[in-house]
Amino acid sequence: MRLFTSGTTPRSTRAIQNLSEICEANLKGRYDLEVIDIYQEAGRATESDIIAAPTLIKEEPLPVRRMVGDLSDRPKENHAPGSVPTTGAIAVSGRLLPAGELARQPPSSGNAKFVIALFR
């Protein structure tokens, strides 16, 4: 995963903290995170079509997902590992789907819970 930030702004700092908490709680030892400051590496932001920061890009497992924001709007309820929430909405390929629609589809990988938590 790559997290594009804009220096040490409050939103970027919160995004790093929130993403670290999410990853440690759900993917401990099973993720790679690269933090890229768009002020220091503007070329990489351009290559990745970054138009706002913070932006998270998850490339694996496919499909590629993007999320803009500080990741502070997380589900409050806990779901069993591998379960899929049936309320709320999830961004899939740039459009919002009701969570129940995704619940009818089997998860494609062990990281599905993480993807759902981020894009709910």
CORGILIN-V20025 format. One line per field, one symbol per residue. psi: psi as a letter, one per 30 degrees, with the letter a starting at -180 (. if undefined). burial: 1 if it has 24 or more other ideal C-beta (glycine too) atoms within 12 Angstrom, else 0. A space follows every 10 residues. Layout:
# CORGILIN-V20025
psi=???
burial=???
This chain:
# CORGILIN-V20025
psi=kkjklibhle eeeeeeeeee eeeeefgjgg lkkkkjjfee ieeeeeeghk flkkkkkjfk lllkkkkkag gfilkflkkk kflklglalk jjhglkkkee eeffkkkflf geeeeeefg.
burial=1111110000 1100110110 0110011000 1010111100 0000100101 0011111100 0000111111 1001100010 0001100101 1100000010 0100000000 1111111111
